[in-house]
């Protein structure tokens, strides 16, 4: 497996693997969230908004994106934003194709991103994820990489 800079030719593969990887996550979010709030966030199916989010991240000038390639296939991607004013690098988005999960690809991409963030002169790295069961493997990966949890309470109410 190798990690290389993103190129627009990877976009379709990145979208496909992301939507496959995030299906259990969004199933969990839907179960954990009030139905009306969930529908307000994702009125046309979560896949529509997440595809747009991936497209936007991959095209954003303020975001650095890499892909994980294994045997010629795109098996993961990671996006990083730098917040120079806080000397902080943010792992903004990451996904591993479900067929390749559990093989250390996510961990390798996180380690790669952390090295890149440090070499960019940042002193802190941050990643955000959900506390629901669908995000359990993501939390495990981040904790394994040395991240510490900062508890946050975020409440939603449909108006």
Residue pairs with C-beta under 8 A, 6 or more apart in sequence:
1 68
1 69
1 70
1 75
1 103
1 105
1 108
2 68
2 69
2 70
3 66
3 67
3 68
3 69
3 78
3 108
3 109
3 112
4 66
4 67
4 69
5 65
5 66
5 67
6 14
6 58
6 65
6 66
6 67
6 77
8 58
10 58
10 67
10 74
10 77
11 54
11 55
11 58
13 67
13 73
13 74
14 54
14 58
14 67
14 74
14 77
14 95
15 51
15 54
15 55
17 74
17 75
17 76
17 77
17 95
17 96
17 97
18 50
18 54
18 77
18 95
19 47
19 50
19 51
20 97
20 98
21 95
21 96
21 97
21 98
21 101
22 46
22 50
22 95
24 134
25 130
25 132
25 134
25 135
25 138
26 42
26 46
26 50
26 134
27 134
28 130
28 132
28 133
28 134
28 135
29 38
29 46
29 130
29 132
29 134
30 38
30 46
31 132
32 132
32 133
33 41
33 156
34 156
34 157
34 158
36 158
37 156
37 157
37 158
40 158
41 49
42 48
42 49
53 93
54 93
57 63
57 65
57 79
57 92
57 93
58 65
58 79
62 81
62 82
63 79
63 80
63 81
63 92
64 79
64 80
64 81
64 82
64 116
65 77
65 78
65 79
65 80
66 77
66 78
66 109
66 112
66 113
67 74
67 76
67 77
68 74
68 75
68 76
68 77
68 78
68 96
68 105
68 108
68 109
69 75
70 100
70 105
73 97
74 97
75 96
75 97
75 99
75 100
75 105
76 94
76 95
76 96
76 97
76 100
76 105
76 106
76 109
77 93
77 94
77 95
77 109
78 91
78 93
78 94
78 109
78 110
78 112
78 113
79 91
79 92
79 93
79 94
80 89
80 90
80 91
80 92
80 113
80 116
80 117
81 89
81 90
81 92
82 88
82 89
82 90
82 117
82 120
82 122
83 89
83 90
83 122
84 121
84 122
86 124
87 121
87 122
87 123
87 124
88 122
88 123
88 124
88 125
88 126
89 113
89 114
89 116
89 117
89 118
89 120
89 122
89 124
89 125
89 126
90 125
90 126
90 127
90 128
91 110
91 113
91 125
91 126
91 127
94 106
94 109
94 110
94 113
94 127
94 138
96 105
96 106
96 109
101 137
106 138
106 141
107 141
107 144
107 145
110 127
110 141
110 142
110 145
111 145
113 125
114 125
114 145
117 125
118 125
125 147
127 142
127 147
129 135
129 138
129 139
129 142
130 138
131 139
139 149
143 149
